[in-house]
Amino acid sequence: MKSQGTVARPVEIEGIGLHSGAPAAIRIMPASDDHGIEFVRRDLDAEPIPAAHAFLRGSSLATTLARGPENRVATVEHLLSALHGLGIDNALIEVQGPEVPIMDGSALPFVEGILRVGIARFAAPRRFLTLRRPVSVIQGDKEIMALPANDFRTTYAIDFPHPAIGCQTVSLNVSESVFVSSIAPARTFCLFQEIQAMRVAGFARGGSLENAVVVGDRGVLNDSLRFPDEFVRHKVLDLIGDLAMLGVPLRAHVIARKGGHRLHAALVGAILAEKEAWTLGTSDERLPAADIARFEHLTEQILPRPALTA
């Protein structure tokens, strides 16, 4: 039976905010079992903000948590992805300023910081949200569906009208080791032609080639990619961070086409709203293989093209 975890010792990380361009710092503190993950602004006299869907105030460019007009923490998705991917259920994250540092645009710096101090496990078992029937969301030509499974899997497809990105699909069974090696290093990305408009709108003021993959007219402006399909792998990284808003790990096969933060958040909301579609239990509780097989054909309806397996 899998048990709950937290960081063994505090983890301090400093950098800049991707969208604010201001200095940003966090301290990941150990927390007791069943505490969950919370953010607290060190520069404000304010209540902690749980990493939960009820406190989500997002956009298509970042995931933001808020508890009131001033008590906000932006760009939490990469840190939450690192915590979730490493099996950490409990932490108090102290934040200096309104944004989590972007670091290199991936979850890897957070993963490395956590692994340096180690992960402490409790006797208390982890609770998992296990789907019993499909839950899906369609927004125009974007679609996301979660199917019953006994672990967490994802199949993700993107389609950008730029030859350096194009159509990419990846399918992964996401264990902690797969997360560290195949998902965490994937960096956020943008098209060079969109940067000015984002900055006028108040976004990406701290963005650079040091913390994002930038795609220009002739291709990637950075020295190299970390994976040939780094773009779609970063979408998986974002998905894992956004699914942390469920409050417990999800056991399902999540299939997404042309997704992003808004679509991920919509799936979380749909799952939480359909209480008859899922149960909470431990890792020892398993769905019968026949129950899972009933819905496998739905994957092809969303993604008719063969998936690449990492």
Disulfide bonds with the S-S distance in Angstrom:
none
